[in-house]
Amino acid sequence: MKEYKGIVIALIAGVCAIICVSVFSFSIVNYKRTSGSGGLTATGSANCDFEADLIVWRGEFSSSGLTSRNAYQRITKDAKLVKDYLEKNGVTEEEMVFSSVTISERWTTLYNDEGNRTGEVLDGYDLSQSISITSMDVDKIEAISRDISELIESDVEFISYEPEYYYTKLDELKLELIEQATQNAKDRIDLMAAGSGTKPGELLNATLGVFQITPQNSNTEYSYGGTFDTSSRLKNASVTVKLNYTTQ
């Protein structure tokens, strides 16, 4: 009776071992067939040139005075001169935004005959105000930003910053590039499969790369987190898509 039980236990153990080996072997085969490290992998890319259709130009002007009242009167006058100049050149009131006026005190340090600091005295006030112009008329604002001689001649202490260029249809452009890059990656998968005598099976995963927005015909290096150029009117957009398929 004991021998019979031993035989039964041995048979059960043997069957379990065979099942475990079979399951393990199938898992290995299935893993090799479907894992991201196997199959066919290709990276597709797409890029296109485009032109910005929106411009943002910023400037700043300042004034000073012995009293805050005098300084404020001066900067109020300068603000009117700036606004009149812009309107004369075709900039609408809706396109320009004036910031609030910032004010700071200007102090002069006093020293005695021995060169030791004896204190400070209020020497006046410095005020500044900035303006931002946002417009779809890129040519107009670009021309104004390059020539502020009239403001300078009007005794306005105006600082002009470099314009920033944007594209209002960037989201649509990105979708088109993703579609093109995906198709490019799939075409490469098909070529690889044909060259190796296999067929692409199921799509295991797809990875979207970061968008790179750079100036046209530039040597700007791509960054890991993506590049977004605003300094150039003429731009180039690019993206990559990585696909991984099983094989049949």
Stockholm file with secondary structure:
# STOCKHOLM 1.0

chainA/1-248         MKEYKGIVIALIAGVCAIICVSVFSFSIVNYKRTSGSGGLTATGSANCDFEADLIVWRGEFSSSGLTSRNAYQRITKDAKLVKDYLEKNGVTEEEMVFSSVTISERWTTLYNDEGNRTGEVLDGYDLSQSISITSMDVDKIEAISRDISELIESDVEFISYEPEYYYTKLDELKLELIEQATQNAKDRIDLMAAGSGTKPGELLNATLGVFQITPQNSNTEYSYGGTFDTSSRLKNASVTVKLNYTTQ
#=GR chainA/1-248 SS CHHHHHHHHHHHHHHHHHHHHHHHHHHHHHHHHHSTTSSEEEEEEEEEEEECCEEEEEEEEEEEESSHHHHHHHHHHHHHHHHHHHHHTTCCGGGEEECCCEEEEEEEEEECTTSCEEEEEEEEEEEEEEEEEEESCHHHHHHHHHCCHHHHHTTCEEEECCCEEECTTHHHHHHHHHHHHHHHHHHHHHHHHHHHTCCEEEEEEEEECCCEEEETTCCCCCCTTCEECCSCSEEEEEEEEEEEEEEC
#=GC SS_cons         CHHHHHHHHHHHHHHHHHHHHHHHHHHHHHHHHHSTTSSEEEEEEEEEEEECCEEEEEEEEEEEESSHHHHHHHHHHHHHHHHHHHHHTTCCGGGEEECCCEEEEEEEEEECTTSCEEEEEEEEEEEEEEEEEEESCHHHHHHHHHCCHHHHHTTCEEEECCCEEECTTHHHHHHHHHHHHHHHHHHHHHHHHHHHTCCEEEEEEEEECCCEEEETTCCCCCCTTCEECCSCSEEEEEEEEEEEEEEC
//
